[in-house]
């Protein structure tokens, strides 16, 4: 099984679950990591991608590699090369070598950048508001067309705002810092108190991706992640109460963007997310009582 973006936050979580289950996994990323047994592969290079499939046999691909929105904005051409062209290189070889299923890590950014009155589901129109979201949607449409031709099974997971420890390159460090109370005494969450955030823990995202990879039947070609909805002010109180980390909110703050209705995923696969409160409590274990009970 091929995992791209294996050195990223979600990629590491996916690989850990698969390796714990004894699965035969080939993790790749832009840079090699000998300790984690990650091979180097630049998806922008058709030759490098082709070599992967020539040298290894895959029954499934979980495609996570992508330039994140901040990096995409900094260099839009490189972003398109990685997120769109690289994905097409991967899809081409997957079809050529008869990979059974291709699981694509998409994003709720395909619904646009503005907050909505209600969480959005898969029946709502995907109208991206930036090149990052547009590339995600473009890959979805290519994959859907290939699936329609029965060239391979394709399914995309539109991922909400990921939280959890271990993010290395992010413009939103608070999403990891809230789970690392031993390292931080204060964090800044760039939203106003009433902003509604759609949050999903990295471990839950990893489990959802594996569910899509292992499911006997896929009923639709795109799914939203189930996610918890939190007002930023409520999240601030929760983090401070459990971990003792001081949380500073912004005024007026950024637009939080759309929120995710993942009921379709829950209905089809019976997968539920673990409560965010539990993840925070686990992160705070071992801290002095005075620290996590401020």
C-alpha positions in Angstrom: 0.0 0.0 0.0 1.3 3.4 -1.0 1.0 6.4 1.4 2.0 9.8 0.1 2.7 12.7 2.4 3.8 10.1 5.0 5.9 12.6 7.0 3.0 15.0 7.5 0.8 15.1 10.6 -1.9 12.9 9.2 0.5 10.8 7.2 2.4 9.7 10.3 -0.8 8.8 12.1 -2.0 6.7 9.1 1.3 4.9 8.8 1.4 4.2 12.6 -2.1 2.6 12.4 -1.2 0.5 9.4 2.1 -0.6 10.7 0.6 -1.6 14.0 -1.9 -3.8 12.1 1.0 -5.4 10.3 0.1 -4.0 6.9 2.7 -3.8 4.1 3.2 -0.1 3.7 5.4 2.0 1.5 5.5 5.6 2.9 6.8 8.3 0.6 7.3 12.1 1.0 9.3 14.8 -0.7 12.3 14.2 1.6 13.5 10.8 2.7 13.4 9.8 6.4 15.5 6.8 7.1 14.5 6.5 10.7 10.8 6.4 9.7 11.6 4.3 6.6 10.1 7.0 4.4 11.3 7.1 0.7 11.8 10.3 -1.2 9.5 11.0 -4.1 8.7 14.3 -5.7 5.2 13.9 -7.2 5.9 16.7 -9.6 8.2 14.3 -11.4 6.4 11.8 -13.7 9.6 9.7 -13.8 9.8 9.4 -10.0 6.2 8.5 -9.7 6.4 5.9 -12.5 9.4 4.4 -10.8 7.5 3.8 -7.6 4.9 1.7 -9.4 7.5 -0.1 -11.5 9.4 -1.2 -8.4 6.4 -2.0 -6.1 3.0 -3.5 -6.3 0.1 -1.6 -4.7 -3.5 -2.6 -4.1 -4.4 0.8 -2.7 -3.1 4.3 -2.5 -3.8 6.9 0.3 -2.8 10.2 -1.2 -2.1 12.8 1.5 0.8 14.8 -0.1 -0.1 18.4 -0.7 1.2 21.9 -0.2 -1.0 23.5 2.6 -3.0 26.7 2.0 -0.3 29.0 3.4 2.4 27.5 1.3 0.1 27.4 -1.7 -0.6 31.2 -1.3 3.1 31.9 -1.0 3.9 30.1 -4.3 0.7 29.4 -6.3 2.5 27.9 -9.3 4.4 25.4 -7.1 1.1 24.7 -5.2 -0.6 23.8 -8.4 2.3 21.6 -9.5 2.2 19.7 -6.3 -1.5 19.5 -5.5 -2.9 19.2 -9.0 -0.2 18.0 -11.4 1.4 15.7 -8.9 -2.0 14.1 -8.0 -2.6 13.5 -11.7 0.7 11.8 -12.1 -0.2 9.5 -9.3 -3.7 8.8 -10.7 -2.2 8.0 -14.1 0.2 5.4 -12.7 -2.5 4.0 -10.4 -4.7 3.3 -13.4 -1.8 2.0 -15.5 -0.8 -0.5 -12.8 -4.4 -1.4 -11.9 -4.5 -0.2 -8.3 -7.9 -1.2 -6.8 -8.7 1.8 -4.7 -7.4 5.4 -4.5 -8.3 7.3 -1.3 -7.7 11.1 -1.7 -7.3 13.5 1.2 -9.4 16.5 0.1 -10.7 19.4 2.1 -13.8 21.2 3.1 -12.2 24.2 1.5 -13.9 22.9 -1.7 -17.0 24.6 -0.3 -15.4 28.0 -0.3 -13.9 30.3 2.3 -16.9 32.0 3.9 -18.7 30.8 7.0 -22.3 29.5 6.4 -25.4 29.4 8.5 -25.2 25.6 8.8 -22.7 22.8 8.4 -22.4 21.7 4.8 -22.9 18.2 3.5 -21.8 16.4 0.3 -25.0 17.5 -1.5 -24.0 21.2 -1.1 -22.3 22.7 -4.2 -18.5 22.7 -4.1 -17.6 26.2 -5.1 -13.9 26.8 -4.0 -12.9 30.3 -3.1 -9.1 30.0 -3.6 -6.6 28.0 -5.7 -6.0 25.5 -2.9 -9.6 24.5 -2.8 -9.9 24.6 -6.5 -7.1 22.1 -6.9 -8.6 19.8 -4.4 -11.9 19.9 -6.3 -10.1 19.4 -9.6 -8.5 16.2 -8.4 -11.9 15.0 -7.1 -13.4 15.5 -10.5 -10.5 13.7 -12.3 -10.8 10.8 -9.8 -14.6 10.7 -10.2 -14.3 10.5 -14.0 -11.8 7.6 -13.7 -14.1 5.8 -11.4 -17.0 6.3 -13.7 -15.0 4.7 -16.4 -14.2 1.8 -13.9 -10.5 2.5 -14.3 -10.2 2.3 -10.5 -12.2 2.9 -7.3 -11.8 6.5 -6.2 -13.1 8.2 -3.0 -12.2 11.6 -1.5 -12.4 12.5 2.2 -13.1 16.2 2.6 -11.3 16.9 5.8 -12.3 19.6 8.3 -9.9 21.6 10.4 -7.4 19.1 11.8 -6.2 19.4 15.4 -3.8 17.2 17.3 -0.1 17.1 18.4 2.8 16.8 16.1 2.1 19.3 13.3 5.5 20.4 12.0 4.7 22.9 9.3 1.6 24.9 9.8 0.4 28.5 9.8 -2.0 27.6 12.6 0.2 26.3 15.4 -2.6 26.5 18.0 -4.1 23.4 16.6 -1.1 21.3 17.9 -0.2 23.5 20.9 -3.5 22.8 22.6 -2.5 19.2 22.9 1.1 19.9 24.1 0.5 21.6 27.5 4.0 20.7 28.8 5.5 22.9 26.0 3.3 25.9 26.1 1.8 28.3 28.7 -0.1 30.4 26.2 -1.5 30.0 22.7 -3.2 32.4 20.2 -6.4 31.2 18.5 -7.0 33.7 15.6 -10.8 33.8 15.8 -13.3 35.9 17.7 -15.2 34.2 20.6 -18.4 33.5 18.5 -16.6 32.0 15.5 -17.8 28.5 14.8 -15.0 26.0 14.2 -15.3 22.5 12.7 -12.6 20.4 14.4 -11.5 16.8 13.9 -8.6 15.1 15.7 -5.7 13.7 13.5 -6.2 10.2 15.0 -9.9 10.3 13.9 -8.9 11.4 10.4 -6.4 8.6 10.2 -9.1 6.1 11.2 -11.5 7.5 8.6 -9.0 7.2 5.8 -8.3 3.6 6.7 -12.0 2.9 6.9 -12.3 4.2 3.3 -9.4 2.1 2.2 -10.7 -1.1 3.8 -14.5 -0.8 3.3 -16.0 -3.6 1.1 -18.3 -1.1 -0.5 -18.0 2.7 -1.1 -21.5 4.2 -1.7 -20.3 7.7 -2.7 -17.2 9.2 -4.2 -16.8 12.1 -1.7 -17.4 12.1 2.1 -17.1 14.9 4.6 -15.3 14.1 7.9 -17.5 14.0 11.0 -16.3 16.8 13.1 -17.1 18.6 16.4 -18.5 22.1 16.2 -17.0 24.5 18.8 -17.5 28.3 19.3 -14.0 29.7 19.8 -15.0 31.1 23.1 -16.2 27.7 24.3 -13.0 26.1 23.1 -11.0 28.7 24.9 -12.7 27.8 28.2 -12.3 24.1 27.6 -8.6 24.2 26.8 -7.9 26.5 29.8 -9.9 24.3 32.1 -8.4 21.0 31.2 -4.8 21.8 30.3 -4.1 25.1 32.0 -2.8 26.7 28.8 -3.9 30.3 28.6 -5.8 30.9 25.3 -5.9 34.3 23.7 -8.6 35.0 21.0 -8.5 37.6 18.3 -10.8 40.5 17.7 -12.3 40.7 15.1 -10.4 37.6 14.0 -10.3 35.6 10.8 -13.4 34.2 9.0 -13.6 30.6 10.2 -14.9 29.3 6.9 -17.5 26.6 6.4 -18.2 23.8 8.8 -18.6 20.1 8.1 -21.6 17.9 8.3 -20.1 14.4 8.3 -23.3 12.5 9.1 -23.1 10.7 5.8 -19.8 9.1 6.8 -21.2 8.1 10.2 -24.3 6.6 8.6 -22.4 4.6 6.0 -19.6 3.3 8.1 -20.7 3.6 11.7 -17.5 5.5 12.6 -17.8 8.1 15.4 -15.1 10.6 16.5 -13.7 10.5 20.0 -14.7 13.5 22.1 -12.3 16.4 21.9 -12.5 16.7 25.7 -11.1 13.2 26.0 -8.1 14.0 23.8 -7.3 17.1 25.8 -7.6 15.2 29.1 -5.2 12.6 27.8 -2.8 15.3 26.7 -3.0 16.9 30.2 -2.3 13.6 32.1 0.8 13.8 34.2 0.8 17.6 34.5 0.8 19.1 38.0 -2.7 19.6 39.4 -2.2 23.3 39.7 -1.3 23.5 36.0 -4.3 21.7 34.5 -6.9 23.1 36.9 -6.3 26.9 36.6 
